[in-house]
């Protein structure tokens, strides 16, 4: 039976997983660098790369131990080829290609966003093709019409800041700890001022693209003008989150009408936001459709999604041993280029 080792090192998580064709994910190891980067208020690329080097092999060993497997039982190795931080990507690609070469296995370079897009397929209740996907994270916000594996049409994307990036930057302006997005979302639960309203950017014009840079600036001005109290911060956090959630929902509604899809996949770090989940559940219910998410641990970067995406491509392409194992990564890698 097919078994795929997945390696994810695109940013500040070192993640390893093993996918078994019969049993699903049989090993899932993750080391987060949040504490390392916390004092800087954001990811420091060089520090991220060095930490991946230190952690990746011990995590590979731990995954084999957790799955009670030997390397001889593997069918292939999948690794994140891009997009992401170039140094971090090179660590995963180098280890992935080196192990594949040493163990005489096929290797599969995976697009990071495809991993997120396919993550809900790891759940018991999973969508069937075709479906609409909202990928929403710290680096990307886009709507994708998914017709099948590798058949993806981007129908809307952010023209500046991604939603998760706007969350993190606004949280930083508010003086919240890193990573600020989840902390801001938690603070928003204490907001009580229902009269405070932020703009819903680019919803007053046709189209499916997003823009969150101006919303971040609007929030910064509100923060500067506030009295600095905890309640004021909570009210601003709530108004900001409501604006982001409403904007995403409005664009999803347009996309559903445009594509006629009845299934909506929501993936990426921001997909864990409870307010967004509630809003999109209500939206899909109004269309007699259904919304699908990965479990919480698969919303952020993880090895499971890479292992599963590797499995899908391995089965589809019947990968054979390559003649060489080139180490190539793509820090900037639009999905439109990867799957054109």
N, C-alpha and C positions, 0 to 999 in steps of 0.2 A: 504493500500500500504506500501511496505517495506521502512523503514527509518533507516539509520545507522549513529550513532555518531562515528566520527573518531578522535583519539588522537595521535599526533606525538610529541615525546620528545626525539629523539635519540641523539641529539647533542645540538646545541645552538639556536634552534627555538622552541618556545612553540606554537603549532598549533592545532586548533580544527576546524572540519568541520562536516556538516550534509549532507548526500546524500539521496535524495528522488528518488525512483524508477521511478516516472513519470516526475519530474521536474529537475533532476540532482542535482548539488550542490546548496543548498538553504541557506547555511551559511558557511562562510569561515573567520576564525579569526586567526591572526598570530602575535606573538610578537617576534621580533628578538633581540638577545643579542649582536649584533655587537658592539654597543657602550660600553657595559660592558667589553668585552674582548679586545677591541681595544688597550688599553694602555699596554696590555701584549703581543701583537703581535700574539695572538693565543688563542684558547679556553682553559680556566681553568676549568677542570671538576667539582670541588667542587662548584665553583661559578655558573656554569651552572645548577647544580642540585638544588641549593638553589633558583635560579631565577625561575625555573620551578615550584617549590612549591608555590612561591608567585603569579605566573601569571595564573596557569592552571584553577582553579575554576572560577575566574572572566571571563576567556575566554569561558569556558563552558556556563556560564550564558549568555554571550553576543551572543553566537551562537544560543541558544534557542530563544533569543529575536529577532535576525536578521531573523530567519526562521519563527518566529511567531508560534512556536510549544511548546507543553508541553512534559514532559518526558513520559507521558502515551502513546504518539503517536510513541515512538521509538520501533524498532523491535530488535535491538541488539547494542552492543558497540564494536568497533574495536580499537585496540591500537597497537602501534609498540612494538613488543616483542624483536627485535634485527635486525641486529647488531647495535652497537652504544656504547656510554659511559654508563657504568653500573649504575651509580647514576642517570643519566638523564632518562634512560630506566625504572628504578624502580619507578620513580615519575609517569610516564604515566601509567605503568602497575598497580601500586597500586590504582591510581584514577579510571582507567578503570574497574578493577575487583571490586573495592568497590562500584562504582555506579551500576554496573551490578547486584551485589548481593543485594544491597538495593532496586533496582527497579525491581528485579526478571526478568532479561533479559539475554539472551545468551551473552557470550563474545568471541571475536575472536582475537587471537594474530596474528599479521601480520608481515611478513618479510619486512623490510624496502626497500630492493632492488626490491621486487615484486611490492611494491607501486609505485616506480619510473617507473618500466617497464610497468605498466598498466595505468599510468597517461595520455598518449595520448588518451586513450579510453574515456576520459571526453570531448573530442573535437567533434565538429559536423562532421568533416572529420577525421574518425578514421580507423585504419587498421583492417583487418580481419585476423584471424588465418589461416594458420601459417605465421609467419614473423620472420625476423632477428632483434635482438635488440642490440644496442650499449649502454651500461650503462656507463656513464663517469661522475665522480664526484670527490670530494676531497678525498674520501676514497676508491673508487673502479673504475676500468676500466676493462670491460669485454664484450665479445661478447657472446650472448645467442641465441640459436635456439629455438624459442618459437612455439611449436606445438599446444598448447592449454592452458587453465587455469591450472596452477600447473604442466604442462608438459614442463619443461625447461631443456635444455642441454647446459651447459657452454662449448663453443668450443674454447675460448681464454680468457686470463686474464693477468693482470699485475703481474710480478714476483717480483716487488719492489714498487717504488712510483707509485701512481695513477696519471693520467694526471692532475687532479685538484690540487693534492698535489704538483706536480712539478711546476705548475703555481704559487701557493701561496708561495712556498719556494724560487723560483727564484725572485718573486716580493719582498720578504723580504730581500734577498741579495742586491737587487737594492735600498733598502731603501724606498720602497713604503708603503703606509698605509695599515692597515689590514681592510677587507680581500683583499689581493693583487691581486688575479687572475683577477677579472674584471677590476681593475685599469691597470694592465699590458696589457690586451687586448685593452683597450682604448688607451694606450700609443703607442701600436704597429701600430695604424692607422697613426701615424706621422713618421713612419720609412721610409727612402728613399734609404738606401744603399742596392741595389739589388744584390751586389756581396757577401755580408755576408751570409754564408750558414752554418747551423748547421747540424749535422748528423741526419739521420732518423733511430733511434735505432731498431735493430732486423728485419729490412726489407730486409737485405741481406742474410737471411736464411729462409727456409720454416717454416710454422707454423703461428699461430694466436695469440701467446702471445705477451705481451707488456713489455717494460722496459723504464722508464723515469728518473731513478736515474742518469745515466751517462749524460743524456742531461742537467740535472740541474747542474751537475759539470762542463760541458763544458761551460754553460752560466756563471757560477761563474768565471771561468778563463777569459772569454771575458770581464766581468765586471771589474775584477782586472786590466786587461791590457788596458782598455779604458781610455780616458781623463776625464771621469766623467761628460761630458756635457749632457744636456738634449737630444740633437740630438743623441749622442752615445747611451744613454739609450733607446731611441725610436727605433734605428736601431737594437739593441740587442733584444729588446722586439719583434720586428717584425720577426727577424730571428728565435727566440725561438718559437713563436706562429706558424710560417709557418712549423717548423719541427714537432711540435705536431700534427697539423692539417693534414699534409701530411702522417704522420705515421698512424694516425687513419683511414684515407681514404684508404691507401694501404691495411691495414688489413681488412677493410670492403669489399674492392673489392675481396680479396681472399675468404672471408667468403661467399659472394654472389655467387661466382663461385662454391664453395664447396657445398652450400646448395640449390642453385637454387631459393632462395627466391626473390620475386619481390617487397616486402615491407620491408622497414628498419625503425625501431623505434629508435629514439635517445632520451635518457632521462638522468636525473641527472643534477647537477648544470652547468657543462661545456656545456651542450646542448644549453645553451643560447648564446654561443659564435657565433658571426655573421660570422666570417671567416670559422668556421667549418660548419655552416649551408650552406653557399654558396658552399663549396667544396663537401659536401655530396649530395647536390641537383644536382650538375653537374654529380656526379658519378652515381646516380640512374637514371638520365635522359639517360645516355649512355647505361643503361641496360633496358630501357623502363619500369622502375619501379618508385616507389614513396617513399619519405622519410616523416616520421610523427614525429611531436614534440608535447609536451605539451605546453600550453601557458606559457608565461614567468614566471608568478607567481607560476606555478606548476612545474617549472624546479628544483628549490631548494626545500628543505624539506618543506612539507606542510601537513595539515590535510586532504585535499581533496583526495589525492591519497590513504591515509589509509582508509578513509571512503568508497571509491569506491572499493578497494580491499576487504574490509570487506563485502561489499554488494555481490560481486561476490562469495565469499566463503559461505556466508549465503545462497544464492540461490542454490548453487551447493550441499551443505551438509545438507541443511534443519536443521540448528542448533536447538537443543532442550536445555532446561534449564539443566545446568550441576549439578552434585551432590555437587561439591565444586568449589571454585574459587581460585586456587593456584596462587601465584604471582611468576612467573618464567620469567626471561629474559635471553637473549643470547647475551652478548657483542660481541662475535665472533661466527658467525653463517653462514657458507658457504651455498650458495643456493643449492649446490649439496647434503648437508645433510638435508636441510629443505624440499626438494621436491624429495628425492630419493624413 
